[in-house]
Structures are given as structure tokens and as C-alpha cells.
Amino acid sequence: MRIIGVTGGIGCGKSEVLNFIASHYDATIMKADQIGHILMQKGRKCYTRIVDTFGEGILKENGEIDRSELAHIVFPRPEELAKLNGIMHPAIKKYILHTIEKEKNIGTEYFIVEAALLLEDHYDDFCDEVWYIYADEDTRIERLKESRDYTEEKIARIMANQLTEEEFERRCGVEIDNSGDFSYTERQIRRRLGDEAM
């Protein structure tokens, strides 16, 4: 089984790349964000620690964690974000490593893991290769304004907290350019994974 880490700045089109791989190859896709949402649910691994750390004010009426309320607390305060990351990231990584072992046993061809902090959290240690999904900054800004209705200020704030283009390029073995028409991106993916699309 080939384990591929996928990363890149916000708005670069990681989801589009992952959707293409999922629909054309024998691949299991794991997104760290989605796993995090599962692990935050009531009764799951991280729930009690998060509530103990940030208080019951982050809970909805049904007792589940209100992620937008939690975001209001942690994103303006680096020390609070570090606390949340300290709870979530080890649990997410453990979940992914456990799933990798299961997928190896059933003979999955590709295991793709996508995480915003893939390099910072050293996911590259267990990946056979790491792909940097690149899109130029103007393209990323336009995509985020259209798809998520983000303001330019919000986009600038998020981008300022992510790795630079140069850092991604230095630390990733493969660069997939997703700035233009997706047919060009698709050709690059097929060159990396071969044409054995389903």
C-alpha cells in the first residue's frame, strides 16, 4: 500500500484532488479535519478533555460541542489554540495510524491522508510521499471568496498562519499545480498514480 500525504494552503483545491483520486483509484481517503469532528462528538475520545479545558459554554443545547463557538475562543488566542491542538492532534494521528494498519491488511492500493498541519505534525514521517497541491495566491483568494464567501481580510489572516509556498516546496517531494483547468491537474495525478483508473 502506498501512503500519500496531501497538503497545501487554503483554497488550493485539495478536496477536488482528493475527490478525483477517490472516484478513479482504489484509495482510502482520510481527512484529519473530518476525523477531528468525529473525535469531538459526545462520548468520543476528545470530548471530555475539550469541555474540561474550555468550559460548558462551548456546548450546544444537545450537549454536543459547538465548533463555531470553540473557534471563536481559540483562533484569536494562540495559547488557547495550542491547548486544543494538544488534545486533538495526537488523537487524530493515532486514529489515522490505526486505520492505515487495517487498510494494509485488506490490500488497499493507496491510502491518502490530508491534514492542514500535515508537515507541522510530522505526518510525513509515515507517508511514502507528500504532495503539495499548489495554486497561485490570486486563484486561491478568488476560490475562497466564491466557494466560502470569505472576506479578503479573513483569507489574509488564514494565509498568514499557514506555511509559505517556499516552505511547502522545500518539504514536499511532489508538487501538483492546481492553478488552472482541472484537466491539467488530472494529468499530473495520473502521471503520479498511473493510468490504472477504475
Contact map, one row per residue, 1 for C-alpha under 8 A:
111000000000000000000000000000000000000000000000000000000000000000000000000000000000000000000000000000010011111000000000000000000000000000000000000000000000000000000000000000000000000000000000000000
111100000000000000000000000000000000000000000000000000000000000000000000000000000000000000000000000000000000111000000000000000110000000000000000000000000000000000000000000000000000000000000000000000
111110000000000000000000000000000000000000000000000000000000000000000000000000000000000000000000000000000000011110000000000001111000000000000000000000000000000000000000000000000000000000000000000000
011111000000000000000000000000000000000000000000000000000000000000000000000000000000000000000000000000000000011110000000000000111110000000000000000000000000000000000000000000000000000000000000000000
001111100000000000000000000000000000000000000000000000000000000000000000000000000000000000000000000000000000000111100100001100111110000000000000000000000000000000000000000000000000000000000000000000
000111110000010000000000000000000000000000000000000000000000000000000000000000000000000000000000000000000000000111100100000000000111100000000000000000000000000000000000000000000000000000000000000000
000011111000010000000000000000000000000000000000000000000000000000000000000000000000000000000000000000000000000001111100000000000111100000000000000000000000000000000000000000000000000000000000000000
000001111101010000000000000000000000000000000000000000000000000000000000000000000000000000000000000000000000000000010000000000000001110000000000000000000000000000000001000000000000000000000000000000
000000111111000000000000000000000000000000000000000000000000000000000000000000000000000000000000000000000000000000010000000000000000110000000000000000000000001001100000000000000000000000000000000000
000000011111100000000000000000000000000000000000000000000000000000000000000000000000000000000000000000000000000000000000000000000000000000010000000000000000011000000000000000000000000000000000000000
000000001111110000000000000000000000000000000000000000000000000000000000000000000000000000000000000000000000000000000000000000000000001000111011000000000000000000000000000000000000000000000000000000
000000011111110000000000000000000000000000000000000000000000000000000000000000000000000000000000000000000000000000000000000000000000111100110000000000000000000000000000000000000110000000000000000000
000000000111111110000000000000000000000000000000000000000000000000000000000000000000000000000000000000000000000000000000000000000000101000000000000000000000000000000000000000000100000000000000000000
000001110011111111000000000000000000000000000000000000000000000000000000000000000000000000000000000000000000000000000000000000000000100000000000000000000000000000000000000000000000000000000000000000
000000000000111111100000000000000000000000000000000000000000000000000000000000000000000000000000000000000000000000000000000000000000000000000000000000000000000000000000000000000000000000000000000000
000000000000111111110000000000000000000000000000000000000000000000000000000000000000000000000000000000000000000000000000000000000000000000000000000000000000000000000000000000000000000000000000000000
000000000000111111111000000000000000000000000000000000000000000000000000000000000000000000000000000000000000000000000000000000000000000000000000000000000000000000000000000000000000000011000000000000
000000000000011111111100000010000000000000000000000000000000000000000000000000000000000000000000000000000000000100000000000000000000000000000000000000000000000000000000000000000000000000000000000000
000000000000001111111110000000000000000000000000000000000000000000000000000000000000000000000000000000000000000000000000000000000000000000000000000000000000000000000000000000000000000000000000000000
000000000000000111111111000000000000000000000000000000000000000000000000000000000000000000000000000000000000000000000000000000000000000000000000000000000000000000000000000000000000000001000000000000
000000000000000011111111101000000000000000000000000000000000000000000000000000000000000000000000000000000000000000000000000000000000000000000000000000000000000000000000000000000000000000000000000000
000000000000000001111111111110000000000000000000000000000000000000000000000000000000000000000000000000000000000000000000000000000000000000000000000000000000000000000000000000000000000000000000000000
000000000000000000111111100000000000000000000000000000000000000000000000000000000000000000000000000000000000000000000000000000000000000000000000000000000000000000000000000000000000000000000000000001
000000000000000000011111110000000000000000000000000000000000000000000000000000000000000000000000000000000000000000000000000000000000000000000000000000000000000000000000000000000000000000000000000011
000000000000000000001111111000000000000000000000000000000000000000000000000000000000000000000000000000000000010000000000000000000000000000000000000000000000000000000000000000000000000000000000000111
000000000000000000000101111100000000000000000000000000000000000000000000000000000000000000000000000000000001110000000000000000000000000000000000000000000000000000000000000000000000000000000000000001
000000000000000000001100111110000000000000000000000000000000000000000000000000000000000000000000000000000001111100000000000000000000000000000000000000000000000000000000000000000000000000000000000000
000000000000000000000100011111000000000000000000000000000000000000000000000000000000000000000000000000100001011100000000000000000000000000000000000000000000000000000000000000000000000000000000000000
000000000000000001000100001111100000000000000000000000000000000000000000000000000000000000000000000000000000001111000000000000000000000000000000000000000000000000000000000000000000000000000000000000
000000000000000000000000000111110110000000000000000000000000000000000000000000000000000000000001000000000000001111000000000000000000000000000000000000000000000000000000000000000000000000000000000000
000000000000000000000000000011111110000000000000000000000000000000000000000000000000000000000000000000000000000011100000000000000000000000000000000000000000000000000000000000000000000000000000000000
000000000000000000000000000001111111000000000000000000000000000000000000000000000000000000010000000000000000000011110000000000000000000000000000000000000000000000000000000000000000000000000000000000
000000000000000000000000000000111111100000000000000000000000000000000000000000000000000000000000000000000000000000110000000000000000000000000000000000000000000000000000000000000000000000000000000000
000000000000000000000000000001111111110000000000000000000000000000000000000000000000000000000000000000000000000000000000000000000000000000000000000000000000000000000000000000000000000000000000000000
000000000000000000000000000001111111111000000000000000000000000000000000000000000000000000010010000000000000000000000000000000000000000000000000000000000000000000000000000000000000000000000000000000
000000000000000000000000000000011111111100000000000000000000000000000000000000000000000100010000000000000000000000000000000000000000000000000000000000000000000000000000000000000000000000000000000000
000000000000000000000000000000001111111110000000000000000000000000000000000000000000000000000000000000000000000000000000000000000000000000000000000000000000000000000000000000000000000000000000000000
000000000000000000000000000000000111111110010000000000000000000000000000000000000000000000000000000000000000000000000000000000000000000000000000000000000000000000000000000000000000000000000000000000
000000000000000000000000000000000011111110011110000000000000000000000000000000000000000100110000000000000000000000000000000000000000000000000000000000000000000000000000000000000000000000000000000000
000000000000000000000000000000000001111111011110010000000000000010000000000000000000000000000000000000000000000000000000000000000000000000000000000000000000000000000000000000000000000000000000000000
000000000000000000000000000000000000111111110110000000000000000110000000000000000000000000000000000000000000000000000000000000000000000000000000000000000000000000000000000000000000000000000000000000
000000000000000000000000000000000000000111110011000000000000001110000000000000000000000000000000000000000000000000000000000000000000000000000000000000000000000000000000000000000000000000000000000000
000000000000000000000000000000000000000011111011000000000000000000000000000000000000000000000000000000000000000000000000000000000000000000000000000000000000000000000000000000000000000000000000000000
000000000000000000000000000000000000011111111110000000000000000000000000000000000000000000000000000000000000000000000000000000000000000000000000000000000000000000000000000000000000000000000000000000
000000000000000000000000000000000000001100111111000000000000000000000000000000000000000000100000000000000000000000000000000000000000000000000000000000000000000000000000000000000000000000000000000000
000000000000000000000000000000000000001110011111110000000000000000000000000000000000001100100000000000000000000000000000000000000000000000000000000000000000000000000000000000000000000000000000000000
000000000000000000000000000000000000001111111111111000000000000010000000000000000000000000000000000000000000000000000000000000000000000000000000000000000000000000000000000000000000000000000000000000
000000000000000000000000000000000000000001101111111100000000000000000000000000000000000000000000000000000000000000000000000000000000000000000000000000000000000000000000000000000000000000000000000000
000000000000000000000000000000000000000000000111111110000000000000000000000000000000001000000000000000000000000000000000000000000000000000000000000000000000000000000000000000000000000000000000000000
000000000000000000000000000000000000000100000111111111100000000000000000000000000001001000000000000000000000000000000000000000000000000000000000000000000000000000000000000000000000000000000000000000
000000000000000000000000000000000000000000000011111111110110000010000000000000000000000000000000000000000000000000000000000000000000000000000000000000000000000000000000000000000000000000000000000000
000000000000000000000000000000000000000000000001111111110000000000000000000000000000000000000000000000000000000000000000000000000000000000000000000000000000000000000000000000000000000000000000000000
000000000000000000000000000000000000000000000000111111100000000000000000000000000000000000000000000000000000000000000000000000000000000000000000000000000000000000000000000000000000000000000000000000
000000000000000000000000000000000000000000000000011111111100000000000100000000000000000000000000000000000000000000000000000000000000000000000000000000000000000000000000000000000000000000000000000000
000000000000000000000000000000000000000000000000011111111100000000000000000000000000000000000000000000000000000000000000000000000000000000000000000000000000000000000000000000000000000000000000000000
000000000000000000000000000000000000000000000000001101111110000000000000000000000000000000000000000000000000000000000000000000000000000000000000000000000000000000000000000000000000000000000000000000
000000000000000000000000000000000000000000000000000001111110000000000000000000000000000000000000000000000000000000000000000000000000000000000000000000000000000000000000000000000000000000000000000000
000000000000000000000000000000000000000000000000001001111111000011101100000000000000000000000000000000000000000000000000000000000000000000000000000000000000000000000000000000000000000000000000000000
000000000000000000000000000000000000000000000000001000011111111111000000000000000000000000000000000000000000000000000000000000000000000000000000000000000000000000000000000000000000000000000000000000
000000000000000000000000000000000000000000000000000000000111111111000000000000000000000000000000000000000000000000000000000000000000000000000000000000000000000000000000000000000000000000000000000000
000000000000000000000000000000000000000000000000000000000011111100000000000000000000000000000000000000000000000000000000000000000000000000000000000000000000000000000000000000000000000000000000000000
000000000000000000000000000000000000000000000000000000000011111100000000000000000000000000000000000000000000000000000000000000000000000000000000000000000000000000000000000000000000000000000000000000
000000000000000000000000000000000000000001000000000000000011111110000000000000000000000000000000000000000000000000000000000000000000000000000000000000000000000000000000000000000000000000000000000000
000000000000000000000000000000000000000011000000000000000011111111000000000000000000000000000000000000000000000000000000000000000000000000000000000000000000000000000000000000000000000000000000000000
000000000000000000000000000000000000000111000010001000000111001111100100000000000000000000000000000000000000000000000000000000000000000000000000000000000000000000000000000000000000000000000000000000
000000000000000000000000000000000000000000000000000000000111000111111100000000000000000000000000000000000000000000000000000000000000000000000000000000000000000000000000000000000000000000000000000000
000000000000000000000000000000000000000000000000000000000100000011111110000000000000000000000000000000000000000000000000000000000000000000000000000000000000000000000000000000000000000000000000000000
000000000000000000000000000000000000000000000000000000000000000001111111000000000000000000000000000000000000000000000000000000000000000000000000000000000000000000000000000000000000000000000000000000
000000000000000000000000000000000000000000000000000000000100000001111111100000000000000000000000000000000000000000000000000000000000000000000000000000000000000000000000000000000000000000000000000000
000000000000000000000000000000000000000000000000000001000100000011111111110000000000000000000000000000000000000000000000000000000000000000000000000000000000000000000000000000000000000000000000000000
000000000000000000000000000000000000000000000000000000000000000000111111111000000000000000000000000000000000000000000000000000000000000000000000000000000000000000000000000000000000000000000000000000
000000000000000000000000000000000000000000000000000000000000000000011111111100000000000000000000000000000000000000000000000000000000000000000000000000000000000000000000000000000000000000000000000000
000000000000000000000000000000000000000000000000000000000000000000001111111110010000000000000000000000000000000000000000000000000000000000000000000000000000000000000000000000000000000000000000000000
000000000000000000000000000000000000000000000000000000000000000000000111111111111001000000000000000000000000000000000000000000000000000000000000000000000000000000000000000000000000000000000000000000
000000000000000000000000000000000000000000000000000000000000000000000011111111011000000000000000000000000000000000000000000000000000000000000000000000000000000000000000000000000000000000000000000000
000000000000000000000000000000000000000000000000000000000000000000000001111111000000000000000000000000000000000000000000000000000000000000000000000000000000000000000000000000000000000000000000000000
000000000000000000000000000000000000000000000000000000000000000000000000111111111000000000000000000000000000000000000000000000000000000000000000000000000000000000000000000000000000000000000000000000
000000000000000000000000000000000000000000000000000000000000000000000000011111111100000000000000000000000000000000000000000000000000000000000000000000000000000000000000000000000000000000000000000000
000000000000000000000000000000000000000000000000000000000000000000000000010011111110000000000000000000000000000000000000000000000000000000000000000000000000000000000000000000000000000000000000000000
000000000000000000000000000000000000000000000000000000000000000000000000111011111111000000000000000000000000000000000000000000000000000000000000000000000000000000000000000000000000000000000000000000
000000000000000000000000000000000000000000000000000000000000000000000000011011111111100000000000000000000000000000000000000000000000000000000000000000000000000000000000000000000000000000000000000000
000000000000000000000000000000000000000000000000000000000000000000000000000001111111110000000000000000000000000000000000000000000000000000000000000000000000000000000000000000000000000000000000000000
000000000000000000000000000000000000000000000000000000000000000000000000000000111111111000000000000000000000000000000000000000000000000000000000000000000000000000000000000000000000000000000000000000
000000000000000000000000000000000000000000000000010000000000000000000000010000011111111100000000000000000000000000000000000000000000000000000000000000000000000000000000000000000000000000000000000000
000000000000000000000000000000000000000000000000000000000000000000000000000000001111111110000000000000000000000000000000000000000000000000000000000000000000000000000000000000000000000000000000000000
000000000000000000000000000000000000000000000000000000000000000000000000000000000111111111000000000000000000000000000000000000000000000000000000000000000000000000000000000000000000000000000000000000
000000000000000000000000000000000000000000000100110000000000000000000000000000000011111111100000000000000000000000000000000000000000000000000000000000000000000000000000000000000000000000000000000000
000000000000000000000000000000000001001000000100000000000000000000000000000000000001111111110000000000000000000000000000000000000000000000000000000000000000000000000000000000000000000000000000000000
000000000000000000000000000000000000000000000000000000000000000000000000000000000000111111111000000000000000000000000000100000000000000000000000000000000000000000000000000000000000000000000000000000
000000000000000000000000000000000000000000000000000000000000000000000000000000000000011111111100000000000000000000000000000000000000000000000000000000000000000000000000000000000000000000000000000000
000000000000000000000000000000000000001000001100000000000000000000000000000000000000001111111110000000000000000000000000000000000000000000000000000000000000000000000000000000000000000000000000000000
000000000000000000000000000000010011001000000000000000000000000000000000000000000000000111111111000000000000000000000000000000000000000000000000000000000000000000000000000000000000000000000000000000
000000000000000000000000000000000000000000000000000000000000000000000000000000000000000011111111100000000000000000000000001000000000000000000000000000000000000000000000000000000000000000000000000000
000000000000000000000000000000000000000000000000000000000000000000000000000000000000000001111111110000000000000000000000000000000000000000000000000000000000000000000000000000000000000000000000000000
000000000000000000000000000000000010000000000000000000000000000000000000000000000000000000111111111000000000000000000000000000000000000000000000000000000000000000000000000000000000000000000000000000
000000000000000000000000000001000000000000000000000000000000000000000000000000000000000000011111111100000000000000000000000000000000000000000000000000000000000000000000000000000000000000000000000000
000000000000000000000000000000000000000000000000000000000000000000000000000000000000000000001111111110000000000000000000000000000000000000000000000000000000000000000000000000000000000000000000000000
000000000000000000000000000000000000000000000000000000000000000000000000000000000000000000000111111111000000000000000000000000000000000000000000000000000000000000000000000000000000000000000000000000
000000000000000000000000000000000000000000000000000000000000000000000000000000000000000000000011111111100000000000000000000000000000000000000000000000000000000000000000000000000000000000000000000000
000000000000000000000000000000000000000000000000000000000000000000000000000000000000000000000001111111110000001000000000000000000000000000000000000000000000000000000000000000000000000000000000000000
000000000000000000000000000000000000000000000000000000000000000000000000000000000000000000000000111111111000000000000000000000000000000000000000000000000000000000000000000000000000000000000000000000
000000000000000000000000000000000000000000000000000000000000000000000000000000000000000000000000011111111100000000000000000000000000000000000000000000000000000000000000000000000000000000000000000000
000000000000000000000000000100000000000000000000000000000000000000000000000000000000000000000000001111111111001000000000000000000000000000000000000000000000000000000000000000000000000000000000000000
100000000000000000000000000000000000000000000000000000000000000000000000000000000000000000000000000111111111000000000000000000000000000000000000000000000000000000000000000000000000000000000000000000
000000000000000000000000000000000000000000000000000000000000000000000000000000000000000000000000000011111111000000000000000000000000000000000000000000000000000000000000000000000000000000000000000000
000000000000000000000000000000000000000000000000000000000000000000000000000000000000000000000000000001111111000000000000000000000000000000000000000000000000000000000000000000000000000000000000000000
100000000000000000000000000000000000000000000000000000000000000000000000000000000000000000000000000000111111100000000000000000000000000000000000000000000000000000000000000000000000000000000000000000
100000000000000000000000011100000000000000000000000000000000000000000000000000000000000000000000000000111111111000000000000000000000000000000000000000000000000000000000000000000000000000000000000000
110000000000000000000000011000000000000000000000000000000000000000000000000000000000000000000000000000000011111000000000000000000000000000000000000000000000000000000000000000000000000000000000000000
111100000000000000000000111100000000000000000000000000000000000000000000000000000000000000000000000000000001111100000000000000000000000000000000000000000000000000000000000000000000000000000000000000
111100000000000000000000001111000000000000000000000000000000000000000000000000000000000000000000000100100001111110000000000000000000000000000000000000000000000000000000000000000000000000000000000000
001111000000000001000000001111000000000000000000000000000000000000000000000000000000000000000000000000000000011111000000000000000000000000000000000000000000000000000000000000000000000000000000000000
001111000000000000000000000011110000000000000000000000000000000000000000000000000000000000000000000000000000001111100000000000000000000000000000000000000000000000000000000000000000000000000000000000
000011100000000000000000000011110000000000000000000000000000000000000000000000000000000000000000000000000000000111110100000000000000000000000000000000000000000000000000000000000000000000000000000000
000011100000000000000000000000111000000000000000000000000000000000000000000000000000000000000000000000000000000011111100000000000000000000000000000000000000000000000000000000000000000000000000000000
000000111000000000000000000000011000000000000000000000000000000000000000000000000000000000000000000000000000000001111100000000000000000000000000000000000000000000000000000000000000000000000000000000
000000100000000000000000000000000000000000000000000000000000000000000000000000000000000000000000000000000000000000111111100000000000000000000000000000000000000000000000000000000000000000000000000000
000011100000000000000000000000000000000000000000000000000000000000000000000000000000000000000000000000000000000001111111111100000000000000000000000000000000000000000000000000000000000000000000000000
000000000000000000000000000000000000000000000000000000000000000000000000000000000000000000000000000000000000000000001111111100000000000000000000000000000000000000000000001000000000000000000000000000
000000000000000000000000000000000000000000000000000000000000000000000000000000000000000000000000000000000000000000001111111000000000000000000000000000000000000000000000000000000000000000000000000000
000000000000000000000000000000000000000000000000000000000000000000000000000000000000000010000000000000000000000000001111111000000000000000000000000000000000000000000000000000000000000000000000000000
000000000000000000000000000000000000000000000000000000000000000000000000000000000000000000000000000000000000000000000111111110000000000000000000000000000000000000000000000000000000000000000000000000
000010000000000000000000000000000000000000000000000000000000000000000000000000000000000000001000000000000000000000000111111111100000000000000000000000000000000000000000000000000000000000000000000000
000010000000000000000000000000000000000000000000000000000000000000000000000000000000000000000000000000000000000000000110011111111100000000000000000000000000000000000000000000000000000000000000000000
000000000000000000000000000000000000000000000000000000000000000000000000000000000000000000000000000000000000000000000000011111100000000000000000000000000000000000000000000000000000000000000000000000
001000000000000000000000000000000000000000000000000000000000000000000000000000000000000000000000000000000000000000000000001111110000000000000000000000000000000000000000000000000000000000000000000000
011110000000000000000000000000000000000000000000000000000000000000000000000000000000000000000000000000000000000000000000001111111100000000000000000000000000000000000000000000000000000000000000000000
011110000000000000000000000000000000000000000000000000000000000000000000000000000000000000000000000000000000000000000000000101111100000000000000000000000000000000000000000000000000000000000000000000
001110000000000000000000000000000000000000000000000000000000000000000000000000000000000000000000000000000000000000000000000100111110000000000000000000000000000000000000000111000000000000000000000000
000111100000000000000000000000000000000000000000000000000000000000000000000000000000000000000000000000000000000000000000000100111111000000000000000000000000000000000000000111000000000000000000000000
000111100000000000000000000000000000000000000000000000000000000000000000000000000000000000000000000000000000000000000000000000001111100000000000000000000000000000000000000111110000000000000000000000
000001110000000000000000000000000000000000000000000000000000000000000000000000000000000000000000000000000000000000000000000000000111110000000000000000000000000000000001100111110000000000000000000000
000001111001110000000000000000000000000000000000000000000000000000000000000000000000000000000000000000000000000000000000000000000011111000000000000000000000000000000000000000111100000000000000000000
000000011001000000000000000000000000000000000000000000000000000000000000000000000000000000000000000000000000000000000000000000000001111100000000000000000000000000000000000000111110000000000000000000
000000000011100000000000000000000000000000000000000000000000000000000000000000000000000000000000000000000000000000000000000000000000111110110000000000000000000000000000000000001110000000000000000000
000000000001000000000000000000000000000000000000000000000000000000000000000000000000000000000000000000000000000000000000000000000000011111110000000000000000000000000000000000000010000000000000000000
000000000000000000000000000000000000000000000000000000000000000000000000000000000000000000000000000000000000000000000000000000000000001111111000000000000000000000000000000000000000000000000000000000
000000000000000000000000000000000000000000000000000000000000000000000000000000000000000000000000000000000000000000000000000000000000000111111100000000000000000000000000000000000000000000000000000000
000000000011000000000000000000000000000000000000000000000000000000000000000000000000000000000000000000000000000000000000000000000000001111111110000000000000000000000000000000000010000000000000000000
000000000111000000000000000000000000000000000000000000000000000000000000000000000000000000000000000000000000000000000000000000000000001111111111000000000000000000000000000000000000000000000000000000
000000000010000000000000000000000000000000000000000000000000000000000000000000000000000000000000000000000000000000000000000000000000000011111111100000010010000000000000000000000000000000000000000000
000000000000000000000000000000000000000000000000000000000000000000000000000000000000000000000000000000000000000000000000000000000000000001111111110000000000000000000000000000000000000000000000000000
000000000010000000000000000000000000000000000000000000000000000000000000000000000000000000000000000000000000000000000000000000000000000000111111111100000000000000000000000000000000000000000000000000
000000000010000000000000000000000000000000000000000000000000000000000000000000000000000000000000000000000000000000000000000000000000000000011111111111000010000000000000000000000000000000000000000000
000000000000000000000000000000000000000000000000000000000000000000000000000000000000000000000000000000000000000000000000000000000000000000001111111111110000000000000000000000000000000000000000000000
000000000000000000000000000000000000000000000000000000000000000000000000000000000000000000000000000000000000000000000000000000000000000000000111111111000000000000000000000000000000000000000000000000
000000000000000000000000000000000000000000000000000000000000000000000000000000000000000000000000000000000000000000000000000000000000000000000011111110000000000000000000000000000000000000000000000000
000000000000000000000000000000000000000000000000000000000000000000000000000000000000000000000000000000000000000000000000000000000000000000000011111111000000000000000000000000000000000000000000000000
000000000000000000000000000000000000000000000000000000000000000000000000000000000000000000000000000000000000000000000000000000000000000000000001111111100000000000000000000000000000000000000000000000
000000000000000000000000000000000000000000000000000000000000000000000000000000000000000000000000000000000000000000000000000000000000000000000001110111110110000000000000000000000000000000000000000000
000000000000000000000000000000000000000000000000000000000000000000000000000000000000000000000000000000000000000000000000000000000000000000000000100011111110000000000000000000000000000000000000000000
000000000000000000000000000000000000000000000000000000000000000000000000000000000000000000000000000000000000000000000000000000000000000000001000100001111111000000000000000000000000000000000000000000
000000000000000000000000000000000000000000000000000000000000000000000000000000000000000000000000000000000000000000000000000000000000000000000000000000111111100000000000000000000000000000000000000000
000000000000000000000000000000000000000000000000000000000000000000000000000000000000000000000000000000000000000000000000000000000000000000000000000001111111110000000000000000000000000000000000000000
000000000000000000000000000000000000000000000000000000000000000000000000000000000000000000000000000000000000000000000000000000000000000000001001000001111111111000000000000000000000000000000000000000
000000000000000000000000000000000000000000000000000000000000000000000000000000000000000000000000000000000000000000000000000000000000000000000000000000011111111100000000000000000000000000000000000000
000000000000000000000000000000000000000000000000000000000000000000000000000000000000000000000000000000000000000000000000000000000000000000000000000000001111111110000000000000000000000000000000000000
000000000100000000000000000000000000000000000000000000000000000000000000000000000000000000000000000000000000000000000000000000000000000000000000000000000111111111000000000000000000000000000000000000
000000001100000000000000000000000000000000000000000000000000000000000000000000000000000000000000000000000000000000000000000000000000000000000000000000000011111111100000000000000000000000000000000000
000000000000000000000000000000000000000000000000000000000000000000000000000000000000000000000000000000000000000000000000000000000000000000000000000000000001111111100000000000000000000000000000000000
000000000000000000000000000000000000000000000000000000000000000000000000000000000000000000000000000000000000000000000000000000000000000000000000000000000000111111100000000000000000000000000000000000
000000001000000000000000000000000000000000000000000000000000000000000000000000000000000000000000000000000000000000000000000000000000000000000000000000000000011111110000000000000000000000000000000000
000000001000000000000000000000000000000000000000000000000000000000000000000000000000000000000000000000000000000000000000000000000000000000000000000000000000001111111011000000000000000000000000000000
000000000000000000000000000000000000000000000000000000000000000000000000000000000000000000000000000000000000000000000000000000000000000000000000000000000000000001111111000000000000000000000000000000
000000000000000000000000000000000000000000000000000000000000000000000000000000000000000000000000000000000000000000000000000000000000000000000000000000000000000000111111100000000000000000000000000000
000000000000000000000000000000000000000000000000000000000000000000000000000000000000000000000000000000000000000000000000000000000000000000000000000000000000000000011111110000000000000000000000000000
000000000000000000000000000000000000000000000000000000000000000000000000000000000000000000000000000000000000000000000000000000000000000000000000000000000000000000111111111000000000000000000000000000
000000010000000000000000000000000000000000000000000000000000000000000000000000000000000000000000000000000000000000000000000000000001000000000000000000000000000000111111111100000000000000000000000000
000000000000000000000000000000000000000000000000000000000000000000000000000000000000000000000000000000000000000000000000000000000001000000000000000000000000000000001111111110100000000000000000000000
000000000000000000000000000000000000000000000000000000000000000000000000000000000000000000000000000000000000000000000000000000000000000000000000000000000000000000000111111110000000000000000000000000
000000000000000000000000000000000000000000000000000000000000000000000000000000000000000000000000000000000000000000000010000000000000000000000000000000000000000000000011111110000000000000000000000000
000000000000000000000000000000000000000000000000000000000000000000000000000000000000000000000000000000000000000000000000000000001111000000000000000000000000000000000001111111100000000000000000000000
000000000000000000000000000000000000000000000000000000000000000000000000000000000000000000000000000000000000000000000000000000001111000000000000000000000000000000000000111111100000000000000000000000
000000000000000000000000000000000000000000000000000000000000000000000000000000000000000000000000000000000000000000000000000000001111000000000000000000000000000000000000000111110000000000000000000000
000000000000000000000000000000000000000000000000000000000000000000000000000000000000000000000000000000000000000000000000000000000011110000000000000000000000000000000000100111111000000000000000000000
000000000000000000000000000000000000000000000000000000000000000000000000000000000000000000000000000000000000000000000000000000000011110000000000000000000000000000000000000001111100000010011000000000
000000000000000000000000000000000000000000000000000000000000000000000000000000000000000000000000000000000000000000000000000000000000111000000000000000000000000000000000000000111111000010010000000000
000000000001100000000000000000000000000000000000000000000000000000000000000000000000000000000000000000000000000000000000000000000000111000000000000000000000000000000000000000011111110110000000000000
000000000001000000000000000000000000000000000000000000000000000000000000000000000000000000000000000000000000000000000000000000000000011100100000000000000000000000000000000000001111100000000000000000
000000000000000000000000000000000000000000000000000000000000000000000000000000000000000000000000000000000000000000000000000000000000000000000000000000000000000000000000000000001111110110000000000000
000000000000000000000000000000000000000000000000000000000000000000000000000000000000000000000000000000000000000000000000000000000000000000000000000000000000000000000000000000000111111110000000000000
000000000000000000000000000000000000000000000000000000000000000000000000000000000000000000000000000000000000000000000000000000000000000000000000000000000000000000000000000000000101111111000000000000
000000000000000000000000000000000000000000000000000000000000000000000000000000000000000000000000000000000000000000000000000000000000000000000000000000000000000000000000000000000000111111100000000000
000000000000000000000000000000000000000000000000000000000000000000000000000000000000000000000000000000000000000000000000000000000000000000000000000000000000000000000000000000000101111111110000000000
000000000000000010000000000000000000000000000000000000000000000000000000000000000000000000000000000000000000000000000000000000000000000000000000000000000000000000000000000000011101111111111000000000
000000000000000010010000000000000000000000000000000000000000000000000000000000000000000000000000000000000000000000000000000000000000000000000000000000000000000000000000000000000000011111111100000000
000000000000000000000000000000000000000000000000000000000000000000000000000000000000000000000000000000000000000000000000000000000000000000000000000000000000000000000000000000000000001111111110000000
000000000000000000000000000000000000000000000000000000000000000000000000000000000000000000000000000000000000000000000000000000000000000000000000000000000000000000000000000000011000000111111111000000
000000000000000000000000000000000000000000000000000000000000000000000000000000000000000000000000000000000000000000000000000000000000000000000000000000000000000000000000000000010000000011111111110000
000000000000000000000000000000000000000000000000000000000000000000000000000000000000000000000000000000000000000000000000000000000000000000000000000000000000000000000000000000000000000001111111111000
000000000000000000000000000000000000000000000000000000000000000000000000000000000000000000000000000000000000000000000000000000000000000000000000000000000000000000000000000000000000000000111111111000
000000000000000000000000000000000000000000000000000000000000000000000000000000000000000000000000000000000000000000000000000000000000000000000000000000000000000000000000000000000000000000011111110000
000000000000000000000000000000000000000000000000000000000000000000000000000000000000000000000000000000000000000000000000000000000000000000000000000000000000000000000000000000000000000000001111111100
000000000000000000000000000000000000000000000000000000000000000000000000000000000000000000000000000000000000000000000000000000000000000000000000000000000000000000000000000000000000000000001111111110
000000000000000000000000000000000000000000000000000000000000000000000000000000000000000000000000000000000000000000000000000000000000000000000000000000000000000000000000000000000000000000000110111110
000000000000000000000000100000000000000000000000000000000000000000000000000000000000000000000000000000000000000000000000000000000000000000000000000000000000000000000000000000000000000000000000111111
000000000000000000000001100000000000000000000000000000000000000000000000000000000000000000000000000000000000000000000000000000000000000000000000000000000000000000000000000000000000000000000000011111
000000000000000000000011110000000000000000000000000000000000000000000000000000000000000000000000000000000000000000000000000000000000000000000000000000000000000000000000000000000000000000000000000111
